[in-house]
Amino acid sequence: GDVIITRTCPICGTSHAMVARTCKHRLCPICQQRRSHILAAQAIAAYDYMRAHGTLEGSRSILVTLTQRNIASPDLGREIDALQSALSSMRALRDVRKYIVGSARNVEITYNVRHDTWHPHVHLIAIISHDAPMAMATARY
């Protein structure tokens, strides 16, 4: 990204982006910072909506990480598809579906320079109901 025009709000005094020309490249620090702010605002809005409608009563949040071994560059696309398919399969299980109130996921890919390999993995924040067994929080699927 190369241009961000901001204005200061006269009411709250905070600076807001009015115009932004961004490259939207995954590795651009400016674009990723903007993306993280947008995703955080969306997550907060969803959480506030669920709280206002009583969905969160007695629930708890857990962090789930789905990972695998490092892979070579030509296999990256296929492995990301397989990882997301595994996540969909896990979420479709009756025992999992029964207790998940809501969730948000993010695919993260790290690069190992020494071995020239990629490590795709998924981070999932899941809100589970209060009657979910504790074993669900530590299960391996």
C-alpha positions as CSV (number, residue, x, y, z in Angstrom):
1,G,0.0,0.0,0.0
2,D,1.2,3.5,-0.7
3,V,-1.5,6.0,0.2
4,I,-3.7,6.2,3.4
5,I,-5.7,9.4,4.0
6,T,-7.1,9.8,7.5
7,R,-9.4,12.2,9.2
8,T,-9.8,12.9,12.9
9,C,-13.4,12.5,14.2
10,P,-14.5,15.7,16.0
11,I,-16.8,13.6,18.3
12,C,-14.5,10.8,19.5
13,G,-11.1,12.3,18.6
14,T,-9.8,9.2,16.9
15,S,-8.2,9.0,13.5
16,H,-10.1,7.0,10.8
17,A,-8.9,5.9,7.4
18,M,-11.0,7.6,4.7
19,V,-9.1,6.5,1.5
20,A,-6.6,3.8,1.2
21,R,-4.8,2.5,-1.9
22,T,-3.5,-0.8,-0.9
23,C,-1.8,-3.6,-2.8
24,K,-3.7,-6.3,-0.7
25,H,-0.6,-8.5,-0.9
26,R,-0.4,-11.2,1.8
27,L,3.1,-10.2,2.9
28,C,2.6,-6.4,2.8
29,P,2.9,-5.1,6.4
30,I,0.6,-2.1,5.8
31,C,-2.1,-4.3,4.1
32,Q,-1.9,-6.9,6.8
33,Q,-2.2,-4.3,9.6
34,R,-5.3,-2.9,8.0
35,R,-6.7,-6.4,7.4
36,S,-6.1,-7.4,11.1
37,H,-8.0,-4.2,12.2
38,I,-10.9,-5.0,10.0
39,L,-11.0,-8.7,11.1
40,A,-10.8,-7.6,14.8
41,A,-13.7,-5.2,14.3
42,Q,-15.8,-7.9,12.7
43,A,-15.0,-10.4,15.4
44,I,-16.0,-7.8,18.1
45,A,-19.2,-7.0,16.3
46,A,-20.1,-10.7,16.1
47,Y,-19.2,-11.3,19.7
48,D,-21.3,-8.3,20.8
49,Y,-24.3,-9.6,18.7
50,M,-24.0,-13.0,20.3
51,R,-23.8,-11.6,23.8
52,A,-26.8,-9.3,23.1
53,H,-28.9,-12.2,22.0
54,G,-27.9,-14.4,25.0
55,T,-26.0,-16.9,22.9
56,L,-22.9,-16.7,25.1
57,E,-24.6,-17.5,28.4
58,G,-22.4,-20.1,30.2
59,S,-20.2,-20.7,27.2
60,R,-16.4,-20.7,27.0
61,S,-13.9,-20.0,24.3
62,I,-11.1,-22.4,23.2
63,L,-8.3,-22.1,20.7
64,V,-7.9,-25.0,18.3
65,T,-4.9,-25.3,16.1
66,L,-4.9,-27.8,13.1
67,T,-1.4,-28.4,11.9
68,Q,0.6,-30.8,9.8
69,R,4.2,-31.4,8.7
70,N,6.0,-28.9,6.5
71,I,5.6,-29.4,2.7
72,A,7.3,-28.4,-0.5
73,S,6.0,-25.5,-2.6
74,P,4.3,-27.5,-5.4
75,D,2.1,-29.2,-2.8
76,L,1.0,-26.1,-0.9
77,G,-2.4,-25.5,-2.7
78,R,-3.4,-29.1,-2.4
79,E,-2.5,-29.2,1.3
80,I,-4.4,-26.1,2.2
81,D,-7.5,-27.6,0.5
82,A,-7.0,-30.8,2.5
83,L,-6.6,-28.8,5.7
84,Q,-9.8,-26.9,5.1
85,S,-11.6,-30.1,4.1
86,A,-10.5,-31.7,7.4
87,L,-11.8,-28.7,9.3
88,S,-15.1,-28.9,7.6
89,S,-15.3,-32.7,8.3
90,M,-14.5,-32.1,12.0
91,R,-17.1,-29.4,12.3
92,A,-19.7,-31.6,10.6
93,L,-19.4,-34.3,13.3
94,R,-22.5,-34.5,15.4
95,D,-20.6,-34.4,18.7
96,V,-18.7,-31.3,17.6
97,R,-21.8,-29.5,16.0
98,K,-23.8,-30.1,19.2
99,Y,-21.5,-28.0,21.4
100,I,-20.1,-25.3,19.0
101,V,-22.0,-22.0,19.5
102,G,-19.8,-20.0,17.1
103,S,-16.3,-19.9,15.6
104,A,-13.8,-18.0,13.6
105,R,-10.9,-19.4,11.7
106,N,-7.7,-18.2,10.1
107,V,-5.3,-20.1,7.8
108,E,-1.7,-19.2,8.5
109,I,1.3,-20.2,6.4
110,T,4.8,-20.0,7.6
111,Y,8.0,-20.5,5.5
112,N,11.1,-22.4,6.6
113,V,14.0,-20.7,4.8
114,R,16.6,-23.4,5.8
115,H,14.6,-26.3,4.3
116,D,12.6,-24.3,1.6
117,T,9.3,-25.7,2.9
118,W,5.9,-24.3,3.9
119,H,3.9,-24.9,7.0
120,P,0.1,-24.3,6.5
121,H,-2.0,-24.5,9.6
122,V,-5.4,-23.3,10.9
123,H,-6.1,-21.3,14.0
124,L,-9.8,-21.6,15.1
125,I,-11.4,-19.8,18.0
126,A,-14.4,-21.8,19.0
127,I,-17.1,-20.8,21.5
128,I,-18.4,-24.0,23.0
129,S,-21.5,-24.4,25.2
130,H,-21.3,-24.7,28.9
131,D,-22.5,-28.4,28.8
132,A,-19.7,-29.4,26.5
133,P,-17.4,-32.1,28.1
134,M,-14.0,-30.9,29.1
135,A,-12.5,-33.7,26.9
136,M,-13.8,-31.8,23.9
137,A,-11.3,-29.0,24.6
138,T,-8.4,-31.4,24.5
139,A,-9.5,-33.9,21.9
140,R,-7.4,-34.7,18.8
141,Y,-9.4,-35.2,15.6
